[in-house]
Amino acid sequence: MRPFIFIFLLSLCVSVSFAQESTLIKSPADLPLNDQRLKIFLGGSIDMGNSENWQEKLEEDLSNNNIVILNPRREDWNKDWQPISTDSNFRVQVEWELEALEFADIIIMYFAPNSQSPISLLEFGLYARTKKLIVLCPDGFWRKGNVDIVAEKYNIQTVQTFDELILELKAQIDQFKKKSL
C-alpha cells in the first residue's frame, strides 16, 4: 500500500510543477538572474508605443507555461524622454534591454507591417549569430528583404504567422522541459 501512496503523491508533485504559470518581467524591473526557467525576450515593433501591443497577446498565449517572459514595452513610457545617453530614464531602458537580451534563452523579433522598428533591427543584427532568435517578419515591413536575407545567411529560424510563432515557442518550451528533467 505504501508504494502506491508514494507514487500517487509523486505524480501530484510532477503535475503541479508543470502547471505553474509564467513570470512576466517588464522593463525596468530587476531580472531574476538565478532563475533556471526558460527565458523569452519579446523583441520587436513597439515604435514608441504606437505599434499594436502584440506582446500582450503572446504573454496571454504563454501564460500557463513555467517560463520567464521578458517584455521591454513599458506602461510608463514617457515620449518626452530624450533618446540620448545622458537622459537617465532613456539609459535605464536601453541598459535593461541589453541585459535582458543577454539573459534570454530565446529572443523573439517581430517586425510589424507598416513599422520601421530601428531598435529591433539593431537588436536583430546584434543577435543574428547567437541561435537565440525566432523571427516573424510579415509582408509590409519596410526592410523585409534585409531581414529575410540576414535570416537566410545566418540560418535564423523564421516563422510566417503569429500562430506559427506561438506553436514554435510552445514546441521549444516543451523541448526545454524535457532537457531539464
N, C-alpha and C positions, 0 to 999 in steps of 0.2 A: 504494500500500500504506500509506503514512503516514497519509493521511486516514482510512482505515479504523481504524487503531490509535488515532488521536486520538479518533474518535467512540466507539469501544469504551471507552476509558478515561474519557471524559466521561460516558458512560452509567453506568459503575460508580460514579463520584463522585455523580451525581444520585441513584441508587438508594440509596446509602449514606446520603446526607443525609436522606432521608425515612424511613430505618429506625431513626433514633435513638429512644431511649427517653425517657420523660418524666422530669422532675426534680421530686421531691417535696420541698417545703419545709414543715416543721411548726413551729408556734409552740414556742419563741421564737427559732428560728434566723433569722439575717440574711436579708433579702430580696435577691435578685440584681438590684439596681437597674438595671444596664446590660444585662440580658438582653433581647434583642429578640423572643424567642419569645412566643407567646400565653400569657397568664397567667390561670388559672381559680381563683377563690376558692370553697372549699366551705363556704358558709354554710348554717346551718340547725340543726335539732334536735341538741343534744348533751345538754342537761339535766344538767349536772354529771357527765357520763359515764354517765347512766342510759339514754339512748336507744341504740337499735341503732347499731352502727358502720357506717352507710351510706357514710361517706366511704371506708372501706377498699375496698368493692365498686367504687365509682366510680374510685378510684385504679387498681385492677386492670384495669377495663374500658378505661381510657385510657392504660395504661402504655406501649403501643407507639407513642405519638404524641410528636412532638418539641415538647412544651409544658412549661410550669411549672405545677404544681399547688400551691396554697396551702391548707394544711389547718390550721385553728385548734385541732383536737382534740389535746390534749396527753396523752402517755403518762404524764407525771409529775404530772398534776393532783393537787393536794392539797386535799381538801374542807375542811381547816382554814383555808385562806386566806380572809381576810375580804373580802367584796365592798365594800371602801371604798377611797377614793383613796390613803390613807396606807399601805395594805398593798403593799409593793414588788413582791411576786410577782403580785398581782392587777393592779396598774398595768401591769407589763410585758405581761401577757396582753392587756389592753384596748388598750394602745397598739400592740401588734403587729397585732391585728385591724384597728384603724382604718387603720394604714399599709398593710396587705395589701389591704384593700378599695379604697383609693385606687389602689394599684398594679395591681390586677387589670383585665384587659380584659373578662372575663365573671365575673359573680357568680351562683353557684347559691344559691337559697334553697329548702331542703327543709323543709317543716313536717310533721313526722311525726304520724300519728294518735295520739291519747291523749297528746299533748305540749302544753306551753304555750309553750315557747321564747320567753320575753320579749325576750331579747337579739336573737334572729333577727328578731323583729317590729320592734325598734328599727332594726336594720340595713336591713331591708326598707324602712322609711319613709325612712331617710337616702338610699337609693339609688333610690327609686321613679322619679325623673325622669331618671335617667342613661342609660337604654337599655342598661345593662350586665346587667340581671337576666334570669335564666330561673328561673321559679318552679314548683315542684311542691308542691301543697297538696291532698292527698287528703281524701276524706270522713273525718271523725273528728278533724280538727284543731279545737280548741276555738274558734278565731276564723277559720274558713274563709271565712265570709261577708265579714268585713272584708278579708281578703287578696284574695278574688275581686273585690270592689268597687274596691279600690285598683288592682289589676292592670288592671281594665277601664278605669277613669278615666284612667290614665297609660299605657295601651297597652303594658303589660308582658307580655312573652312568657311564656306558661304552657304546661305540659305536664300530661298526666293520669296518667302512669305513670312508674316509674323507667326502664323500657325506652325510652319516648319521650324521656326526658331524655338518655339515653346517645346515642340516634340524633341528637337535635338538637345535642348537643355535638360529635359526630363531623362533622356537616354544617358546623358553624361552624368547626371546626378545618380542614377541607378548604378552606373559603372563605378563611380567613386565609392558608393556604399559597399559594393562587392569587394573592392580593393581594401576597404577599411576593416572588413570583418576578419 
